[in-house]
Amino acid sequence: MHTRGVELPLPRRARPLLFDALPGLEANTPWRVLVHGPTGVERIDRTVSGLEGVEAWMKRDDLASPIYGGNKVRRYEFLLASAEARGCRRLVTAGGVASTQAMATALFGRALGFAVRMVLFDQPITRFAKQALLIDADAGAELIAGGNHLTTALRMVSALVRDRKDGNFLILPGAANPVANLGYVDAMLELAQQVEAGLLPRPDLIVLPTGSSGTLAALSLGAAWLGWDTEVVGVRITPWIATNRLTIGQIVRATDRHLHARDPARWRPQAGRVRWSLEPRALGPGYGHPTAEARAAIEEVRALTGAPGEVTYSAKALVGLRLVAAEPRHRGKTILLWNTLSTMRPEPGPTARSKVPPLLQWVLDAPEVA
Ligand SMILES: Cc1ncc(COP(=O)(O)O)c(C=O)c1O
C-alpha cells in the first residue's frame, strides 16, 4: 500500500483488538497500522543468568516493525493517526540526543508523510546516541540543539509556534497521553490471546523500563480490565521527579477516563484496580548514566535479542529484571520482560553526518561513555 509518504512494508493486521473489545472506541478513534504483530513470546530464563528461581519470558516488541521496533510503534498507531485526522502536517517533539521517541518520530513520521521537527537535549554520549542522531538526520528530520532542560523547553515553544499554518502537532517526551496509551492497552489484549493459545503462562509480573510511564500505565490498566492480578513493574530509567506515584496515578486515571468515556458499557473504571510498582535500583545517578551493572548487561542483551543493548533502556531493564527475580517473595513466579527497545534500526547513509546541524556536530565527536 502507498501512504502519503514513502512505501511502507504494510503489516497484515486489519484492526486493533481493542476495537473488537470496545466497539464504542472505534467510532471516534483514528488508527493507522504500523505494528507487525502479534510480536513473539520466548522463554528466557536459561539464556540470562540470575533468573534461576523464576520462569522468565520475553515479549518481543523490539521486533514490532522492520523499520524500527520498540514501544513507540504501538503508541504511534493511534497518535500519528490522530495527528493526521486533525489535518496536521508536521510533528514537533523533544528528547535527549539518544531519544528513541525522536528516532521513532523521524522514521514513522516520514513514512506517513509528515514533516518532523525535534529539539534534542544534552545527555551522556554513547555509541547508541551518535547512531540515533545520525538516523534522525538521515530520515530528514529538522534537528534543533536543545542544550539543557530549560533551554530545550524554550526552544520547544519556539519550534511549535514557527510555521503554525502547516499544522504543528506536539508530541511531548514520552507521549504518555491517553491516545498513545491505547496502543499498550491493546498490547495487553494481544498478550491475553497468546496466553489463551497456550504460548506462555499468564505472567505474575511484567517488567519493563519506565520513563514517562505511559506504557506501564496502559499495561496495568489492560491487565486490570482482563481481570488479571498481574503486577506491572517499571524499572525506573528516569529520576523520581519524572517517574513517581503521582505522575503515574494521573496517567492511569486520564487513560481510564478516556476509555470509559468512549465505551462506558464495556470499559468500567479500572483505575482503582491497577497493580503496578517501581523498581528504582537499576537507575544509578540518572537518565542515560552508564552504571557498572548496565554496562555489563549490554552484551547479555545481545544474547537475548541478537542486537547489543544500551545503557539507558534495555541494559537497565535486564538489571531490573534480575533484581525483581532475586526477591524471595517472587520465587517460583512467572515473569515477563516486555522488551521495549528496538532491535531493528536503519543504517545511516554515508551523507548522514552532513545532515546534522553545526550546533549538534559535537555529539558525533564526543568521547563515548558506553
Ligand atoms: C526503549 C524504551 N523503553 C522504555 C521506555 C519508557 O517508556 P515510557 O516512556 O512509556 O515509560 C522508553 C521511552 O522512551 C524507551 O524508549
The ligand as a Tripos MOL2 file, in Angstrom:
@<TRIPOS>MOLECULE
LIG
   16    16     1     0     0
SMALL
NO_CHARGES

@<TRIPOS>ATOM
      1 C1         13.2470    1.5760   24.7250 C.3       1 LIG1
      2 C2         12.3460    2.2460   25.6900 C.ar      1 LIG1
      3 N1         11.8600    1.5390   26.7180 N.ar      1 LIG1
      4 C3         11.0410    2.1030   27.6360 C.ar      1 LIG1
      5 C4         10.7060    3.4340   27.5520 C.ar      1 LIG1
      6 C5          9.8280    4.0120   28.5910 C.3       1 LIG1
      7 O1          8.5360    4.0990   28.1380 O.3       1 LIG1
      8 P1          7.5420    5.1170   28.8360 P.3       1 LIG1
      9 O2          8.0340    6.4900   28.4640 O.co2     1 LIG1
     10 O3          6.2230    4.7820   28.2720 O.co2     1 LIG1
     11 O4          7.6440    4.8860   30.3030 O.co2     1 LIG1
     12 C6         11.1760    4.1890   26.5020 C.ar      1 LIG1
     13 C7         10.8270    5.6100   26.4160 C.2       1 LIG1
     14 O5         11.4380    6.3980   25.7820 O.2       1 LIG1
     15 C8         12.0080    3.5840   25.5390 C.ar      1 LIG1
     16 O6         12.4970    4.2550   24.5140 O.3       1 LIG1
@<TRIPOS>BOND
     1     1     2 1
     2     2     3 ar
     3     2    15 ar
     4     3     4 ar
     5     4     5 ar
     6     5     6 1
     7     5    12 ar
     8     6     7 1
     9     7     8 1
    10     8     9 2
    11     8    10 1
    12     8    11 1
    13    12    13 1
    14    12    15 ar
    15    13    14 2
    16    15    16 1
@<TRIPOS>SUBSTRUCTURE
     1 LIG1         1 GROUP 0 **** ****
